Amino acid sequence: MKRLFASMLLFLAEGLEQKRIPVGGQAVIEGVLMKGPERWGLSVRKPDGEIENETWQSFSRTKRMPWKLPIVRGVVTMVEMMTVGFRALNKSAQIAVGEEEKITPKEFLLSVLVAIGAVVGLFIALPLWLSDLAVTSWGLTQTGKNILEGCVRGLVFIAYVGGIGLWSEIRQVFRYHGAEHKTINAFESGADMTPENIRKFSRIHPRCGTSFLLIVVAVSIVVFSIAGSGSILWRIGSRIVLLPLVMGISYEIIKGASCAGILGRILMAPAMSFQYLTTREPDEKQIEVALTSLETALGRKLSPVAAEAPAE
C-alpha cells in the first residue's frame, strides 16, 4: 500500500509524460507503461522475476472537434492520460505484490483520494499560506505575492520529490522512469534495441512530464492572478477551478517548444534539469521491462539489429 500511495502522489504531482507520436510512457510500480500509435502496453516484473504484460487499445478524443482545439486538447489529453495512468498504477500494484497481498478496490480508491488531498494541500494550500505570511512580513504587492506563490510551489515540489527520493521503494520507481527514458531515447534515435545498448542512452528526455512542472509554475503565476484576492478558501477553490486552463496553456507551450529546435531545447533546459530528481540509473533488468513494454505497445518485436525510428 505504501508504494501505491507514494507512486500516486508522484503521478498526480508530475503527470503522465507527453511524448510526440508514436510513443510515450510512465513508470509504474515495478514496471513501465508505454503508449504506441494504436495501443497501450503495460509490463510489470512479478515477484517470481517473470514479466507480465497487458495491452489495450488507445483512443483519444483530441482527434475530433471541439476537443482538438488548442488548450482544450491539452486538458483533454491530461484527463485521458491520468485515467489510463490510474488504471496502470492499480494494475501494476496488483501484479507487483503477487497473490499474497491483494489490494482491494476500496484501498485503491482511498489511496487516490488521500493522494489528491495531499496534492491540493502541498501544491495549492501550502504555497498560498506561506505567501500570505510573506505578504504580512514584507508588504508585497498582489503581483509580488503571485510570483512568490509560484516560486514557493516550485520549491515545495523540489523538496517533496527530493524527500520521497530517499524512500527505497520510490527510488525503484525512479529507476524504471530512467529505463523508460533510455528506451524511448534509443528508439527515437534508431539504435540497436538491446538492453545493453539502451543503457548507454541518457535518462533525460526533453518531453518528460517532469519538465511540464516548471512551465505549469510559470503559467500559474499569470493565470491565478485572474482570481484576485479574497479568503483563503476562495483562493484555494479558484486555483483548483483554474488548474485545467493552466494545464492547457502549459501543454501548448511544451508542444511548441518541442517543435522549435535548438531554441526550444534552450528554453526547456531549466525544466529538464528537474529530471535528475525523478530518474535514477536503471539496471538491465529494468531496461528489459521498459523494452518489453514498448514492444507490447507497438505490437511487434524490435529488431536487435536496428529499430525503426518513429516518423516525425
N, C-alpha and C positions, 0 to 999 in steps of 0.2 A: 504493500500500500504506500509506503513512504517513497519508493521510487516513482510510482504512478503520480503521486501528488506533486513531487518536485518537478517531474517532467512536464506535468500540466502547467505549473507556474511558468516554467521556461517557455513553453509553447505559447501561452497566452501573452507573455511579455514580448516575445520576439516575433511570433507569427510564422506561418509556413513560408519557406523560401520561394521567391518568384524567379524562375529562370525563363529565358526565351524558349520558344518551341524548338525541339520537341521534348526536352527533358527538364525535370526539376525534382526537388526532393526535400526530405525532412528526416532527421534522426529520431528514432523512437526507442523504446526500451529494448535493449539487446538486438537492435535491428535498424533497418532503413526502409523508408517509404519512397518510392520513385514514381514519377508521372511521365508516361510516354505520350505520343500523339493521340492514342485511342484508349489507353487503359492505365490503371494504377497497378503497381507491383509492390507488395509488401514481403520482405524477407526478414525472418527473426531467428536468432540462434536459440535452440531449445536447450534445456538443462542437460540433455544427453549429448550435446555437441552437434547434433544434426541441424540443418537449416530448413525451416518450414516456410513455404511460400503461399501467398494468396494473391489473387488478381481480380479486379472488377473493372467494368467499363467506365471511362471518364466521359463526363458530359458537362458542357459549360453553356450557360445562358448568355454569355457575353458575345456569342456569335449572332445574336438576333437583337433587333431594335425592341425597346429602347435601352436594353441592358449593355449594348456595346458603345454607348455614348461615353466620351471622356469623363472622368471622375466617377460616373455611375459604374463603369466597368471595373474600376478599382475596388469599389465597395462590394460589388457582386463577387468578384474574384476572391476577395478576402473571406467573405462569408462561406463560399464554396470550399475554399482551402481549409478553413477552420473546421468545417463539418467533416470533411474527409480526415483531417488531422486527428480529431477526437476519436473517430472510428478506428483509425490506425493505432492510436495510443492504447485504446481499450483492448484491441485485439493483440497487440504486442505484449501488453501486460499479462494477458491470459496465457499466451504461449510461453513467455519467459519464466513464469512461476511454476509451470508444469501442472501436473494433476493434483499435487499435494496441497496447493494453496490457491483455490479459485477465487477470483474477485467477482462479487455479486454485482448486478446492475445497480442496486441501491448504494453500494460502496463506491462504484464508479461515479454515479450522479453526485454523491456527497463530495467526492474529490473535485469534481468540476465546479460545484457551487462554492466550495471553500476557496478554490484557486481563483475564481472570478472575484470573489470578495477581497482576497488578498491583493490581487492586481489593482482593483479600484482603490484600496487603502494605500498601497505603496506608491502607485504611479499617478494617482489623481489627488486623493485627500492629503497625503503627507506633503507633497510639494506645495500645495495650497496653504497648509498650516504653517510650514516653515517660511514661506514668502510673506505671510501675514505677520509673523514675528519680526521679520526683517524690516517690513514697512513701518512697524511701530518703533523700531530702534533707529532706523536710518532715515525715515521720512521720504521714501521713494515715491515717484510719480506712478500712475497706473501703468504707463509703458514700461518703466523700470521694473515694476512688480511682475509684469507678464514675462519679461526677459529673464528675471531671476527665477520665476517659477519653472520656466523651460529648462534652465541650466540645472536647477535642483533635480528636476525629473530625470535628466540625463545622468547626473551623479548618483542618484538613487539606483538607477538601473545598473550602472557600473559596479556599485557596491554590492548590489544584490547578486549579480552574476558572479562576481569575484568571490562572494561568500559561499554560494552553493557549489562553486567550483572546488571548494575544499572537501566536499562530500564525495567519497569514493564512488558511489553509485552514479552520481551526476557526471563525474569525470569520465565514466564509462560511456554515458550518452554523448559527451563532448567528443570522445574518440570516434564514435560512429558518425558524428557530424563531420569530423575531419575526413573520415573514409568516404562519406558521400561526396564531399567537395573534390577530393582527389580523383574519384571515379568519374565525375562529370567533367573535370578539367581534362583528364586523359581522353575521354570520349570525344569531347569537342575539339581536341587537337588532332584527332585521327591517329592516336598512338596505339601500340600493341596493348590489347586489353587483357593483361595478366596481372595478378596481384603484385608480383614482383616489380613490374614496370609501373603500375599505377601508383605504387608507394613513392616513386620519385617525384610525383607532381605536388604542387602546392596545396595546402589545406585551406587556402584563402580563395574565395570565389567572388567576383565583382557583383554578382546579383544575389548575394546571400540575404536572407531575411534580417540578419543582424544589422547589416548596412541600412536597412529600412528604418531602423530606430532613430538614427541621427536626423534623418530627413523629417520624421514624424515630430521630433522635438522642435526642430526649427519651424516647421509649418504650424505646429500647435501654438506657438507664441503669437502668430498673426491671427489665426482663426479663433482662438479662445478669447482674444480681445473683443470679439463681437459681443460676448456675453456681458461685458462691462463689470461693474462692481455689484455687490449685493451680499446676502448672507452666505455663510459657508455652504449650507445645503443647496442654495440656488446655484452657486458656482460649481459645486460637485456635479449636480444634475445637468447643468448646461454643458459641461465638458463631456459628460457621457453622451448627451444628445449630439454634440458637435463632432464626436470622435469619428463617425463614418465619413464626414466631409474631410477631416484631416487625413484619414487613410486614403481616400480617393485622390486628393491632391498629391499626396506623397507618392502614390503609385504612379501617377503620370510623370512626376519628376524622375523617379527611378527608371521608368520606361524610356524617357527622353535621354537620360544620361547614358543608358546602355547603348544608344544609337549614335552618341556624339563622339565616338572615337577617343583620341588622346585627351581632349578637353573633358569629356565625361569621366574618364578614369582619374584625372587630376582632381576634379570636383568631388569624386566619390572616395578618394584616398583616405580622408579622415574617418569616414564611416566604415570603410573596410578594416581599419585598424581594430575595431570592436571585435572582429572575428577571432583575434588572438585570445579573447576571453571565452568564447563559446566553442572553440575547437581545440582538440589535442591531437597529437600524432597517433594514428591508429597502427595496430599490428596487421599482419597479413590476413589473419582470420576475420578481422572486422572489415577489411577491404574486400575479402571474399563475399561477405554478406552484402555489402553495397553493390558489388558487381552482379551478384545473383539477383538483387532487387531490380537493377537496371535492365537486365536480360528479361526478367519477368514482365516489366513494364513495356518493353519493346516487343515482346512476344517472339524473341529469337535469341539464339546463342551468338555472342560476339566472338568473332574470329580471334584466336590468339596471335595471328599474324598481323592483322590490321583491322581496326574498327572503322566503320564508315562514319565520318563526321556528319553531324546534323546539318541539314540545309538551313541557311540563314534566310 
